[in-house]
Amino acid sequence: MLRKYRKGILIFLASIICLLVIGFAALYYITYKFWDNFYNPPATLIQSTTPQGTAYFLRRSTLRDSSIYFYVRDPARFIQPFAVGDHPYGYATDGEIDMQHAVWSRDKSVIAVRGDIQNYDHGKNYGTFFVDAYDFKTHQEVGRKLAARPKSQAIEHLIKQRGGAGTNVDPYAEGKEISQSETEKFLKLSQ
């Protein structure tokens, strides 16, 4: 009797196996995409443009922390955006420098970043300082090799020379959400 239905049973079992394989593949893909977005969510790009150049703030967040990276595009220097400052991990919300906001000078030639500087090992909060800036008139970073306080003073002095503080930029504001591949492309262009 089994010989009579053997071909039908084999087709039925093969169909079940195919459906299981397709189901597991779909489940794996959905889970992989979920976890990929969970651990590598899309980044947010905030862009602030003036006639002299553009400032970019790339915000990357995970469950554990959030980091903001500061880039500028100065057409007189480079076509591509490039990173400003010596912070390979950006300004992390749980790092020593927590970015507060950025400010343009009134003449829109200087973009400066203010950050809260802390030392978690010693439980100290040193306060909020200008931590990085870019001058679109001289086409260079301001006070690159200076310590925190003298650098902040140099940036503040330059902003006063350029008419004082102008427009604030909130790097935590809503911006353009970019995918993981767009983020990687942006980071590659800016190296």
Secondary structure as GFF3:
##gff-version 3
##sequence-region A 1 191
A	DSSP	alpha_helix	2	39	.	.	.	ID=ss1
A	DSSP	beta_strand	43	50	.	.	.	ID=ss2
A	DSSP	beta_strand	53	61	.	.	.	ID=ss3
A	DSSP	beta_strand	66	73	.	.	.	ID=ss4
A	DSSP	beta_strand	82	83	.	.	.	ID=ss5
A	DSSP	beta_strand	91	92	.	.	.	ID=ss6
A	DSSP	beta_strand	97	105	.	.	.	ID=ss7
A	DSSP	beta_strand	110	119	.	.	.	ID=ss8
A	DSSP	beta_strand	124	135	.	.	.	ID=ss9
A	DSSP	beta_strand	140	141	.	.	.	ID=ss10
A	DSSP	alpha_helix	148	161	.	.	.	ID=ss11
A	DSSP	beta_strand	165	169	.	.	.	ID=ss12
A	DSSP	beta_strand	176	178	.	.	.	ID=ss13
A	DSSP	alpha_helix	180	189	.	.	.	ID=ss14
###
